[in-house]
């Protein structure tokens, strides 16, 4: 997911607390050694490898060749990419691994993510290879990578907590895609139900309009 973010010397620019005028450099991403045992690294690595090929257009294996992509628009005028044939188990477990690892991390980069009582539940889901039902910690993906406006896509930002009348969630901004995880169990908005990956192996990625994109990036960079 850090592909495209490195400069010609293979360094990243790191901005803290919205201070875009004083970035620091680092040779790699947000890495925390020994957070997982080698067996779990391999298990999660398989989910990551599959998701990488789906999201970034890597070569699919022959058994995965039935994955199809279509541009669509729903009754509300929302444009999105409809992906059919995406393996629900592997892709959902990949998403859950992002959420869970952020929650257990001690890095300042992930300080806003805390699953609390749900942390052990998600850990067991990943450990047992059980992605749960569609609305068990659903994630909606929103892309702005194809916008014509000059909005930077080569960003990976600290995830932020989002809490409103619909409950609690977490927003991750990674390389032109916003991953929004809805964590609360009491109420799940209709748009999350509509667009979260489902057991029919359907993945739908929303195209974000310009104004929402700008507000989202500002929030992630600390301009709130």
VEXRODO-943821 format. One record per residue (C-alpha): residue in one letter; residue number from 0; x, y, z. Coordinates in nm, 3 decimals, m for minus. Each point is the difference from the previous one (the first is absolute). Last residue first. Layout:
! residues N
{node "A",NUM,{X,Y,Z}} ...
***
This chain:
! residues 224
{node "X",223,{m1.052,1.980,1.205}} {node "X",222,{0.324,0.054,m0.195}} {node "X",221,{0.188,m0.302,0.136}} {node "X",220,{0.119,m0.158,m0.322}} {node "X",219,{m0.278,m0.260,0.011}} {node "X",218,{m0.268,0.266,0.040}} {node "X",217,{0.146,0.204,m0.286}} {node "X",216,{0.000,m0.308,m0.223}} {node "X",215,{m0.367,m0.069,0.075}} {node "X",214,{m0.106,0.360,m0.061}} {node "X",213,{0.177,0.001,m0.337}} {node "X",212,{m0.155,m0.332,m0.102}} {node "X",211,{m0.351,0.107,0.099}} {node "X",210,{0.028,0.306,m0.223}} {node "X",209,{0.140,m0.195,m0.296}} {node "X",208,{m0.257,m0.279,m0.019}} {node "X",207,{0.107,m0.348,0.119}} {node "X",206,{m0.030,m0.291,m0.243}} {node "X",205,{m0.138,m0.289,0.205}} {node "X",204,{0.163,m0.344,m0.010}} {node "X",203,{m0.238,m0.296,m0.010}} {node "X",202,{0.110,m0.356,0.078}} {node "X",201,{m0.227,m0.295,m0.077}} {node "X",200,{0.105,m0.351,0.104}} {node "X",199,{m0.362,m0.095,0.074}} {node "X",198,{0.103,m0.003,0.367}} {node "X",197,{0.022,0.378,m0.004}} {node "X",196,{0.251,0.283,m0.031}} {node "X",195,{m0.143,0.318,0.153}} {node "X",194,{m0.189,0.225,m0.244}} {node "X",193,{m0.371,m0.036,0.070}} {node "X",192,{0.015,m0.080,0.372}} {node "X",191,{0.240,0.289,0.057}} {node "X",190,{m0.230,0.231,m0.195}} {node "X",189,{m0.297,m0.112,0.208}} {node "X",188,{0.166,0.108,0.326}} {node "X",187,{0.074,m0.268,0.265}} {node "X",186,{m0.155,0.035,0.344}} {node "X",185,{0.071,m0.169,0.334}} {node "X",184,{0.313,m0.193,m0.103}} {node "X",183,{0.251,0.283,m0.014}} {node "X",182,{0.320,m0.069,m0.193}} {node "X",181,{m0.055,0.151,m0.345}} {node "X",180,{0.333,m0.013,m0.183}} {node "X",179,{0.066,0.263,m0.269}} {node "X",178,{0.285,m0.068,m0.240}} {node "X",177,{0.077,0.316,m0.200}} {node "X",176,{0.191,m0.070,m0.320}} {node "X",175,{0.248,0.226,m0.180}} {node "X",174,{0.312,m0.162,0.144}} {node "X",173,{m0.122,m0.085,0.348}} {node "X",172,{m0.237,0.213,0.205}} {node "X",171,{m0.146,m0.196,0.293}} {node "X",170,{m0.325,0.103,0.173}} {node "X",169,{m0.120,m0.164,0.318}} {node "X",168,{m0.356,m0.045,0.124}} {node "X",167,{m0.226,0.074,0.293}} {node "X",166,{m0.378,0.038,0.012}} {node "X",165,{m0.261,0.124,m0.246}} {node "X",164,{m0.066,0.322,0.194}} {node "X",163,{0.367,0.092,m0.038}} {node "X",162,{0.349,m0.135,0.065}} {node "X",161,{0.289,m0.011,m0.244}} {node "X",160,{0.340,m0.105,0.128}} {node "X",159,{0.298,0.085,m0.217}} {node "X",158,{0.258,m0.215,m0.175}} {node "X",157,{0.343,0.160,m0.037}} {node "X",156,{0.054,0.089,m0.362}} {node "X",155,{0.142,m0.179,m0.302}} {node "X",154,{0.030,0.240,m0.290}} {node "X",153,{0.102,m0.023,m0.366}} {node "X",152,{m0.351,0.087,m0.119}} {node "X",151,{0.048,0.375,m0.003}} {node "X",150,{m0.298,0.202,m0.131}} {node "X",149,{0.057,0.181,m0.326}} {node "X",148,{m0.356,m0.015,m0.130}} {node "X",147,{m0.076,m0.257,m0.271}} {node "X",146,{m0.111,m0.259,0.252}} {node "X",145,{0.110,m0.357,m0.076}} {node "X",144,{0.165,m0.078,0.335}} {node "X",143,{m0.296,0.120,0.208}} {node "X",142,{m0.104,m0.341,0.130}} {node "X",141,{m0.240,m0.102,0.277}} {node "X",140,{0.014,m0.346,0.161}} {node "X",139,{m0.267,m0.103,0.250}} {node "X",138,{0.096,m0.235,0.284}} {node "X",137,{m0.235,m0.213,0.206}} {node "X",136,{0.088,m0.102,0.358}} {node "X",135,{m0.243,m0.296,m0.005}} {node "X",134,{m0.257,0.130,m0.248}} {node "X",133,{0.102,m0.230,m0.285}} {node "X",132,{0.007,m0.308,0.221}} {node "X",131,{0.313,m0.130,0.168}} {node "X",130,{0.343,0.002,m0.165}} {node "X",129,{0.097,m0.332,0.167}} {node "X",128,{0.359,m0.105,m0.066}} {node "X",127,{0.033,m0.129,0.357}} {node "X",126,{0.280,0.241,0.094}} {node "X",125,{m0.162,0.289,m0.186}} {node "X",124,{m0.338,m0.049,0.169}} {node "X",123,{0.169,m0.061,0.336}} {node "X",122,{0.185,0.331,m0.023}} {node "X",121,{m0.322,0.179,m0.097}} {node "X",120,{m0.175,m0.127,0.313}} {node "X",119,{0.303,0.083,0.216}} {node "X",118,{m0.005,0.362,m0.114}} {node "X",117,{m0.378,0.043,0.029}} {node "X",116,{0.003,0.087,0.371}} {node "X",115,{0.231,0.294,m0.068}} {node "X",114,{0.042,0.054,m0.373}} {node "X",113,{0.243,0.288,0.043}} {node "X",112,{0.118,0.200,m0.301}} {node "X",111,{0.088,0.363,0.072}} {node "X",110,{0.365,m0.072,0.089}} {node "X",109,{0.084,m0.167,m0.331}} {node "X",108,{0.293,0.225,m0.104}} {node "X",107,{0.112,0.022,0.363}} {node "X",106,{0.117,m0.360,m0.028}} {node "X",105,{m0.104,m0.241,0.275}} {node "X",104,{m0.200,m0.215,m0.241}} {node "X",103,{m0.281,m0.224,0.124}} {node "X",102,{m0.277,0.207,m0.161}} {node "X",101,{0.185,0.060,m0.326}} {node "X",100,{0.065,m0.372,m0.030}} {node "X",99,{m0.371,m0.067,0.044}} {node "X",98,{m0.126,0.246,m0.262}} {node "X",97,{0.250,m0.096,m0.268}} {node "X",96,{m0.052,m0.372,0.070}} {node "X",95,{m0.377,0.045,m0.031}} {node "X",94,{0.043,0.130,m0.354}} {node "X",93,{0.218,m0.295,m0.101}} {node "X",92,{m0.251,m0.235,0.163}} {node "X",91,{m0.274,0.158,m0.215}} {node "X",90,{0.207,m0.053,m0.314}} {node "X",89,{0.085,m0.362,0.072}} {node "X",88,{m0.347,m0.112,0.102}} {node "X",87,{m0.197,0.203,m0.255}} {node "X",86,{0.200,m0.118,m0.302}} {node "X",85,{m0.067,0.267,m0.262}} {node "X",84,{m0.219,m0.145,m0.278}} {node "X",83,{m0.180,0.321,m0.090}} {node "X",82,{0.144,0.348,0.041}} {node "X",81,{m0.235,0.295,m0.046}} {node "X",80,{0.181,0.331,m0.027}} {node "X",79,{m0.204,0.293,0.126}} {node "X",78,{m0.195,0.308,m0.100}} {node "X",77,{m0.263,0.132,0.240}} {node "X",76,{m0.296,0.147,m0.188}} {node "X",75,{m0.252,m0.092,0.270}} {node "X",74,{m0.148,m0.285,m0.205}} {node "X",73,{0.345,m0.161,m0.032}} {node "X",72,{0.274,0.065,m0.257}} {node "X",71,{0.228,m0.267,m0.149}} {node "X",70,{0.349,m0.060,m0.139}} {node "X",69,{0.069,m0.373,m0.038}} {node "X",68,{0.277,m0.235,0.118}} {node "X",67,{0.007,m0.380,m0.034}} {node "X",66,{0.184,m0.271,0.195}} {node "X",65,{m0.039,m0.334,m0.184}} {node "X",64,{0.378,m0.039,m0.040}} {node "X",63,{0.055,m0.092,0.363}} {node "X",62,{0.072,m0.372,m0.054}} {node "X",61,{0.243,0.095,m0.277}} {node "X",60,{0.196,0.220,0.239}} {node "X",59,{m0.048,0.373,m0.016}} {node "X",58,{0.278,0.230,m0.119}} {node "X",57,{0.009,0.319,0.199}} {node "X",56,{m0.257,0.271,m0.058}} {node "X",55,{0.058,0.216,0.304}} {node "X",54,{m0.312,m0.081,0.198}} {node "X",53,{m0.057,m0.364,m0.097}} {node "X",52,{0.365,m0.105,m0.018}} {node "X",51,{0.081,0.176,0.327}} {node "X",50,{m0.301,m0.162,0.168}} {node "X",49,{0.133,m0.349,m0.080}} {node "X",48,{0.350,0.076,0.126}} {node "X",47,{m0.137,0.161,0.315}} {node "X",46,{m0.212,m0.305,0.083}} {node "X",45,{0.301,m0.227,m0.049}} {node "X",44,{0.213,0.230,0.217}} {node "X",43,{m0.255,m0.033,0.281}} {node "X",42,{0.075,m0.370,0.031}} {node "X",41,{0.374,0.045,m0.051}} {node "X",40,{0.024,0.268,0.268}} {node "X",39,{m0.215,m0.219,0.226}} {node "X",38,{0.247,m0.287,m0.031}} {node "X",37,{0.299,0.233,0.051}} {node "X",36,{m0.135,0.137,0.328}} {node "X",35,{m0.157,0.344,m0.007}} {node "X",34,{0.088,0.342,0.144}} {node "X",33,{0.365,m0.100,m0.008}} {node "X",32,{0.115,0.316,m0.177}} {node "X",31,{m0.235,0.294,m0.048}} {node "X",30,{0.014,0.154,m0.348}} {node "X",29,{m0.155,0.331,m0.104}} {node "X",28,{0.151,0.031,m0.345}} {node "X",27,{0.362,m0.003,m0.111}} {node "X",26,{0.310,0.214,m0.057}} {node "X",25,{m0.109,0.304,0.206}} {node "X",24,{m0.001,0.372,m0.068}} {node "X",23,{m0.136,0.283,0.213}} {node "X",22,{m0.253,0.261,m0.107}} {node "X",21,{0.008,0.361,0.118}} {node "X",20,{m0.234,0.210,m0.217}} {node "X",19,{m0.281,m0.259,0.009}} {node "X",18,{m0.046,0.035,0.377}} {node "X",17,{m0.340,m0.176,0.010}} {node "X",16,{0.074,m0.177,0.327}} {node "X",15,{0.299,m0.187,m0.142}} {node "X",14,{0.114,m0.019,m0.362}} {node "X",13,{0.222,m0.284,m0.118}} {node "X",12,{0.169,0.009,m0.339}} {node "X",11,{0.100,m0.342,m0.127}} {node "X",10,{0.341,m0.102,m0.129}} {node "X",9,{0.098,m0.231,m0.284}} {node "X",8,{0.266,0.234,m0.141}} {node "X",7,{m0.217,0.079,m0.306}} {node "X",6,{m0.295,0.073,0.230}} {node "X",5,{m0.220,m0.261,0.163}} {node "X",4,{m0.380,0.030,0.005}} {node "X",3,{m0.072,m0.194,m0.321}} {node "X",2,{m0.036,m0.336,0.174}} {node "X",1,{m0.066,0.047,0.371}} {node "X",0,{m0.303,m0.228,m0.022}} 
***
